[in-house]
Amino acid sequence: MLVSPAIADDAETEERSPLSSVLFGSLEAGPTKTFVSAGLKAAIGGGLATSGFRTMLKIGGAQEDARRQRPRGIAYKSEAQALIGYEWRIGDTFLSLYAGSDYEGEQREEPRGTVITGRYGARLHGDLWMTPSEGTMLQASAYVSTLDGRLWGRVAPGWLVPQGFHLDGVHLGPEIEAYRGRDYHKLRLGLHLTGLRFLGLNWRISGGWQRTSDDPSQAYATLGVHWQR
């Protein structure tokens, strides 16, 4: 999960306790799958305004079709990651790299009954946030996991929404996201609004069309939120 460094100014951040953190969550919805996640990113021995070591914990759950052919059935999946890494900060730009454990559990309803499985692996995760010029931004995230040889990446440039729309600090732009596993792949193309502020939280809304190895084309929507403590 990528977290913008621009959610508080430097002076405000430095007044916080040395161990500052960000809580984050997301909701993804599509015709065949719903996924919910929540997590915590924390600085070790310092604040998030400067370079340093970080920890990141994340849990998630999904409901999706159990099989590609009818009757499809239902599968419930859970996942958890515990990562540690380092974040480099230069002004409003940061680059972070994490490594740690990756877990996936699954409860699948099949004709012969309920099948429950659990697997462990290792994950390498990276995030980038930068402002190439005044009024522009770039987000990028990627990970690789030993679970099914998974590869995932998302790139989302953005341009500041004009002041006439009353969306101060909000960026609008395209996003491209790709995923590949052992027997499944997905490609998403859409638009995102990043930096919306509501109820003291920072929100991201995105949506568009995706193509998967199961379906040629379908819509998707994602809602993300984060809050700095």
Secondary structure, 3 states (H helix, E strand, C coil): CCCCHHHCCHHHHHCCCCECEEEEEEEEECCCEEEEEEEEEEEECECCCCCEEEEEEEEEEEEEECCCCCCCCEEEEEEEEEEEEEEEEECCEEEEEEEEEEEEEEEEEECCEEEEEEEEEEEEEEEEEECCCCCEEEEEEEEEECHHHEEEEEEEEEEECCHHHCCCCCEEEEEEEEEECCCCEEEEEEEEEEEEEECCEEEEEEEEEEEECCCCCEEEEEEEEEEEC
